[in-house]
């Protein structure tokens, strides 16, 4: 990825815990983005991720669960932002649950997963950029339900306090549906229409899914260019883009 003087290179990716770590690290080392937004990150893996990428990193927990190692150790799972730029401020804002009360995951119960918007303010060449990432509420077959409507209302309240933001992540809600449409009515959807799905056709456990559930949204303060979705990294496609300030 070409890091132009007045733009920032970005990757957003759901890494599916530790299932694809070698591929994820290799992809990021090769592309060298200046900002990385990750979802489904195990806290146990985060120090090694930062070290291998040689980047500063910030992690926000969402839930606690067992790992797949033989000892079934417990670890937090959440979202993270990494960068090699100067960070003025990072802020985890919970729109469901509380920062000091991280629940144990119960399969099939979305209320045992806190929801957080992790934001960061970065400076490059005296220009300020605000990035945010989230892993939104899971629903049955990606259909809008009351939990998603409840959490969307609270997330949008938090977002309204940001004058400008680039918002990316796994939204668990397909483009064209109720939840995605409400977000895109307030923020620009920067994923090109030529992409029909953000689900990796080979690495995702459910084959043949065509759902655009990962997003890259922005306020008018930013111009997003060269957006690509790349397979072969995780069960979701990696989103790559170049972000600059609008003229």
C-alpha positions in Angstrom: 0.0 0.0 0.0 1.4 3.4 -1.0 1.5 5.8 2.0 1.2 9.2 0.4 2.2 12.2 2.4 -1.3 13.5 3.0 -3.2 10.2 3.1 -3.4 7.3 5.5 -3.5 3.6 4.5 -6.1 1.6 6.3 -6.9 -2.1 6.7 -10.0 -3.3 8.5 -10.5 -7.1 9.1 -12.4 -9.6 11.3 -9.5 -12.0 12.1 -11.7 -14.8 13.6 -9.7 -15.2 16.8 -6.5 -17.2 16.3 -7.6 -19.3 13.3 -5.8 -17.4 10.7 -3.1 -15.5 12.6 -0.2 -16.4 10.3 -2.1 -15.3 7.2 -3.3 -12.1 8.9 0.2 -11.2 10.1 1.7 -12.0 6.8 -0.8 -9.9 4.9 -0.3 -6.9 7.2 3.5 -7.2 7.1 3.3 -7.2 3.3 0.9 -4.3 2.9 2.2 -2.1 5.7 -0.9 -0.1 6.5 -0.5 2.8 8.8 -3.8 2.0 10.6 -5.2 -1.4 11.3 -8.7 -2.0 12.7 -9.4 -5.6 13.8 -12.4 -7.4 15.1 -12.6 -10.8 17.0 -9.2 -10.3 18.5 -8.1 -12.6 21.4 -6.4 -10.5 24.1 -3.9 -13.4 24.6 -2.6 -12.8 21.0 -2.5 -9.1 21.1 1.0 -8.5 22.5 2.4 -10.8 19.8 0.4 -9.1 17.1 1.8 -5.7 18.1 5.3 -7.0 18.3 5.3 -8.7 14.9 3.8 -5.6 13.2 6.0 -3.2 15.2 3.0 -1.0 15.9 1.4 0.6 18.9 -1.9 -1.1 19.7 -5.1 -0.5 21.7 -7.6 -3.3 22.7 -11.1 -3.2 24.0 -12.8 -6.3 25.5 -16.2 -7.4 24.5 -16.6 -10.9 26.1 -14.6 -13.6 27.8 -14.5 -17.2 26.5 -12.5 -20.3 26.2 -9.7 -20.7 23.7 -9.3 -23.7 21.4 -6.0 -24.7 23.0 -5.9 -28.0 24.9 -6.0 -26.2 28.3 -9.2 -24.4 27.4 -7.8 -21.2 28.8 -10.0 -18.2 29.2 -9.2 -15.0 27.2 -11.0 -11.8 26.4 -12.2 -11.2 22.8 -12.7 -7.8 21.4 -11.7 -5.1 18.9 -8.4 -3.4 18.4 -6.7 -0.6 16.6 -2.9 -0.6 15.7 -0.9 2.2 14.2 2.5 3.6 13.6 1.3 7.2 13.7 1.1 9.6 16.6 -2.0 8.9 18.6 -3.5 11.9 20.4 -6.3 10.0 22.1 -7.9 6.6 22.2 -11.4 6.0 23.7 -13.4 2.8 24.2 -17.1 3.7 24.3 -19.6 1.0 25.3 -23.0 1.1 23.7 -24.1 -2.1 25.4 -22.6 -3.3 28.6 -19.9 -1.6 30.7 -16.1 -1.4 30.5 -15.7 -2.7 34.1 -18.0 -5.7 33.6 -17.0 -8.0 30.7 -19.3 -11.0 30.6 -18.6 -14.7 29.9 -19.8 -15.7 26.5 -22.8 -17.9 26.2 -23.5 -19.3 22.8 -26.7 -18.0 21.3 -27.1 -15.2 23.8 -26.0 -11.8 22.3 -26.4 -10.1 25.7 -23.3 -11.9 26.9 -21.2 -9.9 24.5 -20.6 -6.2 25.2 -20.6 -3.8 22.3 -17.9 -1.2 22.0 -16.9 1.6 19.7 -13.1 2.0 19.9 -11.9 5.3 18.6 -8.5 6.9 18.0 -7.4 10.4 17.0 -4.2 10.3 14.9 -2.0 13.0 13.6 0.0 12.9 10.3 1.8 16.0 8.9 -0.2 18.2 11.3 -3.5 16.7 9.9 -5.9 15.1 12.4 -7.9 11.9 11.6 -10.4 10.1 13.7 -10.9 6.4 13.2 -13.4 4.1 14.9 -14.0 0.4 14.8 -16.7 -1.9 16.2 -18.1 -5.4 16.0 -21.8 -4.9 16.0 -24.5 -7.1 17.4 -25.0 -10.6 15.9 -28.5 -11.6 14.8 -30.1 -14.7 13.4 -29.3 -14.9 9.6 -28.3 -11.3 9.6 -31.9 -10.1 10.0 -32.6 -7.0 12.0 -34.0 -7.8 15.5 -34.8 -5.9 18.7 -31.3 -6.3 20.0 -29.7 -4.8 16.9 -32.3 -1.9 16.9 -31.5 -1.2 20.6 -27.8 -1.3 20.1 -27.9 0.8 16.9 -29.8 3.5 18.7 -27.1 3.7 21.4 -24.2 3.5 18.9 -25.6 6.3 16.8 -25.9 8.4 20.0 -22.2 7.9 20.7 -21.3 8.6 17.1 -23.2 11.9 17.1 -20.6 13.3 19.5 -17.9 12.9 16.8 -17.6 15.8 14.5 -15.7 13.6 12.0 -14.9 9.9 11.9 -14.0 7.0 9.6 -16.0 4.1 10.9 -15.1 0.5 10.0 -15.8 -3.0 11.3 -18.0 -6.0 11.2 -21.6 -4.8 11.4 -23.4 -8.2 11.3 -26.0 -6.6 9.1 -26.1 -6.9 5.3 -26.0 -3.9 3.0 -29.6 -3.2 1.8 -31.1 -4.3 5.1 -32.6 -2.2 7.8 -29.5 -1.7 10.1 -26.9 -1.1 7.4 -29.3 1.3 5.6 -29.8 3.4 8.8 -26.0 3.7 9.2 -25.5 4.6 5.5 -28.2 7.2 5.7 -26.0 9.1 8.2 -22.5 8.2 7.0 -21.1 7.6 3.5 -20.8 3.9 2.5 -17.4 3.6 0.9 -17.5 0.0 -0.2 -17.8 -0.1 -4.0 -21.1 -1.6 -5.3 -19.1 -4.0 -7.4 -18.5 -6.0 -4.3 -21.5 -8.2 -3.4 -20.1 -9.8 -0.3 -17.5 -9.4 2.4 -17.5 -13.0 3.4 -14.5 -15.1 2.2 -15.8 -17.7 -0.1 -13.3 -20.4 1.0 -12.4 -19.6 4.6 -15.9 -18.9 6.1 -17.5 -22.0 7.6 -20.8 -21.2 5.7 -20.1 -21.7 2.0 -21.8 -19.6 -0.6 -22.8 -16.7 1.6 -23.2 -13.4 -0.3 -23.6 -10.8 2.4 -21.9 -7.4 2.6 -21.8 -7.1 6.4 -18.4 -5.4 6.8 -18.4 -1.7 6.4 -16.3 1.4 5.8 -18.3 4.6 6.6 -17.2 8.2 6.8 -18.3 11.8 7.4 -17.8 14.4 4.7 -14.5 15.5 6.2 -12.8 12.5 4.5 -12.2 11.2 1.1 -11.8 7.4 0.8 -10.1 6.0 -2.3 -8.8 2.7 -3.7 -11.1 0.6 -1.6 -10.6 -3.1 -2.1 -11.9 -6.3 -0.5 -9.3 -9.1 -0.5 -9.9 -12.8 0.1 -7.6 -15.4 1.6 -6.8 -13.7 4.9 -9.6 -14.6 7.2 -13.2 -15.8 7.1 -14.1 -12.2 6.2 -12.4 -10.2 3.5 -9.8 -7.7 4.4 -10.9 -4.1 3.5 -8.0 -1.9 2.3 -8.3 1.8 1.6 -6.5 5.2 1.4 -8.0 7.9 3.6 -7.4 11.7 3.1 -9.0 14.9 4.2 -11.6 16.3 1.9 -10.4 19.4 0.1 
